[in-house]
Amino acid sequence: MKIFIVEDSRLARQELRTLLAAIPDADIVGEAAELAPAREAVEQLRPELLLLDVELPGATGFDLLDQLEHLPLVVFTTAYDQHALAAFERNALDYLLKPIEPQRLEAALAKARERLRPKSAAASATATNLALNTTTKGADDMVFLRDGERCWFVRLGDIAGFEACGNYAQAWFDGQRPLISRTLTQLEERLDPQLFFRASRSHLINLRWIQTIALSSNEGYRVTLRDGHQVEVSRRQARLLREKLEL
C-alpha cells in the first residue's frame, strides 16, 4: 500500500515512519510538511493512502484535499478532536488522535486494505463476509456521535451500551447519554458481535463492561455494568450469553 505523509512536525513524521515500519505492506512513498509541496508530490506519486495532519502551516488538510485532482484514501491525524465532524463529512477513512497508538494505525490501514481490495477478490467473497468486513466496528474504532448541537468523538470500547428509545438509541459513556439516529437493530449490524451483545429488545451491552451477573425472576439474568447500569437479559438471550462467556 503506497502511503504519503503530510505532517508539519518532523518528530511526528518520524513517529509515523517508525509505526509504519512495523507494518509489512506499508510503503511510504514520500512526505511533506506544507500544502504546496504536498499537493505536487501527491499528484506526481499517486499514493493510495494519505496520512494527513489537519493543521498545516498557513493552511489545513481540508485545503489540500480541495486542491487535489488525484484524491487518495484519507486518514486524518491530529492532536485535537474538534475537527472530527468536518473529517467525516469529507468521507475520511479514519481519524487518529495523537499520540497515535499502533493498534489504531493498524486498524486504519486494515480499512484501507479492504477499500483497495481488487474487485475480483471482492466478488469472490460471500455477501455476508463483505458486509462484515466493510461495516463491522470493533473496540478500537473511533465513532462520531452527535445529539443536537453537542458532538463527541468516542472510542467504541469506551461505550458501555445502547438503549432503545423508539427509532433512536441512547449511548452510555462517561456519564453521557446522547440520542443517536439509529435503531438498536441497525447498530447491532454495524458492531462487532464479539464486543456488543443484544441483551434484550431494548438493550445492546458491551461485554467487556460486565461487572456482575445474577439470576433474575424471569429465568434470565440481571447484568450490572461497570458504570452502574443494570440490564435484564431475557431467558432466550441468557442462553446465548452463557455460550459467549463460558470456557
C-alpha positions in Angstrom: 0.0 0.0 0.0 1.6 3.3 -1.1 1.4 5.9 1.7 2.2 9.6 1.7 2.6 11.5 4.9 1.6 15.2 5.3 2.6 16.4 8.7 4.3 19.7 9.7 6.1 18.3 12.7 9.4 16.5 11.9 9.1 14.4 15.1 5.5 13.4 14.2 6.6 12.3 10.7 9.4 10.2 12.3 7.0 8.6 14.7 4.7 7.7 11.8 7.6 6.2 9.9 8.5 4.1 12.9 5.0 2.9 13.4 4.6 2.1 9.7 7.9 0.2 9.6 6.3 -2.5 11.7 3.5 -3.0 9.1 4.8 -5.2 6.2 2.7 -3.8 3.4 3.1 -0.1 4.3 5.2 1.5 1.6 6.0 5.2 2.4 6.4 6.9 -1.0 7.0 10.4 0.4 6.3 13.0 2.9 5.7 16.8 3.1 5.3 19.4 5.8 3.4 22.1 3.9 0.5 22.3 1.5 2.2 23.2 -1.8 4.9 20.5 -1.8 2.3 18.0 -0.6 0.0 18.8 -3.5 2.7 18.5 -6.1 4.0 15.2 -4.6 0.6 13.6 -4.3 -0.3 14.4 -7.9 3.0 13.0 -9.1 3.4 9.9 -6.9 -0.3 8.9 -6.8 -0.3 7.3 -3.3 -3.2 5.1 -2.3 -3.4 6.4 1.2 -2.8 9.9 2.7 -1.9 10.3 6.3 -2.9 13.9 6.7 -2.5 16.3 9.6 -5.4 18.7 10.0 -3.3 21.7 11.0 -0.6 22.8 8.4 1.4 26.0 8.2 -1.0 28.7 6.9 -3.5 26.1 5.8 -5.4 22.9 6.8 -5.5 19.4 5.5 -9.0 20.2 4.2 -7.5 22.9 2.0 -5.1 20.3 0.5 -8.0 18.0 -0.3 -9.8 20.8 -2.1 -6.8 21.3 -4.4 -6.1 17.7 -5.3 -7.1 16.2 -8.6 -6.0 12.7 -7.6 -7.7 12.0 -4.3 -6.3 9.0 -2.4 -8.0 7.5 0.7 -7.5 9.8 3.6 -6.8 9.2 7.3 -6.6 12.4 9.3 -4.1 12.7 12.1 -4.4 15.5 14.7 -3.9 16.3 18.4 -7.4 17.7 18.6 -10.8 16.2 18.1 -12.8 19.4 17.2 -12.3 18.7 13.5 -13.9 15.3 13.7 -17.2 16.4 12.1 -15.5 18.0 9.2 -13.3 15.0 8.7 -16.3 12.6 8.5 -18.2 15.0 6.2 -15.2 14.7 3.8 -15.6 10.9 3.9 -12.3 10.3 5.7 -11.5 6.7 6.1 -10.4 7.2 9.8 -9.4 9.9 12.2 -6.5 9.3 14.5 -5.7 11.3 17.6 -2.1 12.0 18.6 -0.2 10.4 20.1 -1.2 7.7 17.6 -1.5 4.2 19.1 0.0 1.4 17.0 -3.3 -0.6 17.1 -5.3 2.3 15.9 -3.0 2.9 13.0 -3.1 -0.8 12.1 -6.9 -0.7 12.2 -7.0 2.3 9.9 -4.7 0.6 7.4 -6.9 -2.5 7.6 -9.8 -0.3 6.4 -7.7 1.0 3.6 -6.7 -2.6 2.5 -10.4 -3.5 2.4 -11.3 -0.5 0.3 -8.4 -1.1 -2.0 -9.0 -4.8 -2.5 -9.3 -5.7 -6.2 -12.8 -6.1 -7.4 -12.2 -9.7 -8.5 -11.2 -10.6 -4.9 -14.2 -8.8 -3.6 -16.5 -10.6 -6.0 -15.2 -14.0 -4.8 -16.2 -13.3 -1.1 -19.6 -14.1 0.1 -22.1 -11.2 0.6 -22.1 -11.9 4.3 -18.3 -11.6 4.6 -18.3 -8.5 2.6 -20.9 -6.9 4.8 -18.9 -7.8 7.9 -15.6 -6.6 6.6 -16.9 -3.2 5.4 -19.3 -2.3 8.3 -18.3 -4.1 11.5 -16.7 -1.8 14.0 -14.5 -3.0 16.9 -13.4 -1.8 20.3 -10.5 0.4 19.0 -12.6 2.1 16.3 -13.4 5.8 17.0 -17.0 6.8 16.3 -18.6 10.3 15.9 -21.8 10.9 17.8 -24.0 14.0 17.6 -27.0 14.9 19.6 -28.4 18.4 18.6 -25.5 20.9 18.9 -23.3 18.6 21.0 -20.7 16.3 19.4 -18.5 13.6 20.8 -15.6 11.5 19.3 -15.6 8.3 21.3 -13.6 5.0 21.3 -16.2 2.3 20.7 -14.8 0.2 23.5 -15.5 3.0 26.0 -19.2 2.8 25.3 -20.9 0.7 28.0 -24.0 0.0 26.0 -27.0 1.3 24.0 -30.7 1.6 25.0 -33.6 1.7 22.5 -35.6 4.9 22.5 -38.2 4.4 19.8 -36.5 4.7 16.4 -33.4 6.1 18.2 -30.8 4.7 20.5 -29.1 6.2 23.6 -25.4 5.6 24.0 -23.9 5.3 27.5 -20.3 6.6 28.0 -18.5 8.7 30.5 -21.7 9.9 32.2 -23.2 11.0 28.8 -26.4 9.7 27.2 -26.7 11.2 23.8 -29.5 10.1 21.4 -28.3 8.9 18.0 -30.4 8.4 14.9 -30.1 4.7 14.6 -32.2 1.8 15.9 -30.6 -0.9 18.0 -31.0 -3.3 15.1 -29.0 -1.0 12.8 -26.4 -0.6 15.5 -26.2 -4.4 16.1 -25.5 -4.9 12.4 -22.6 -2.4 12.5 -20.9 -3.5 15.7 -18.6 -6.4 16.4 -20.7 -9.3 17.9 -17.7 -10.3 20.0 -17.9 -7.0 21.7 -21.6 -6.0 21.8 -24.4 -8.4 22.8 -28.1 -7.9 22.3 -29.4 -8.5 25.9 -33.0 -7.7 25.0 -35.2 -5.8 22.6 -34.2 -2.6 24.5 -30.5 -3.1 25.2 -27.2 -3.7 23.5 -24.4 -4.1 26.0 -20.6 -4.1 25.8 -19.4 -7.5 27.1 -16.2 -6.0 28.4 -18.1 -3.8 30.7 -20.0 -6.6 32.5 -19.2 -6.4 36.2 -21.6 -8.9 37.7 -24.3 -11.4 36.5 -27.1 -12.5 38.8 -30.2 -14.7 38.2 -33.4 -12.8 37.7 -37.1 -13.8 38.4 -37.8 -14.3 34.7 -35.3 -17.1 34.4 -32.9 -14.8 32.7 -30.0 -12.7 34.1 -29.6 -9.3 35.6 -26.3 -7.8 34.4 -24.6 -5.0 36.2 -22.1 -2.9 34.1 -19.1 -1.1 35.4 -20.8 2.3 35.1 -23.7 1.1 37.3 -26.3 0.4 34.6 -28.4 -2.7 35.3 -29.8 -4.6 32.3 -32.2 -7.5 32.3 -31.2 -10.3 29.9 -34.2 -12.3 28.6 -34.4 -16.0 29.2 -33.7 -16.7 25.5 -30.8 -14.3 25.3 -29.4 -15.7 28.6 -28.5 -19.0 27.0 -26.7 -17.1 24.2 -24.9 -15.0 26.8 -23.7 -18.2 28.6 -22.4 -19.6 25.3 -20.4 -16.5 24.6 -18.9 -16.2 28.1 -18.3 -19.8 29.0 -14.9 -21.5 28.6 
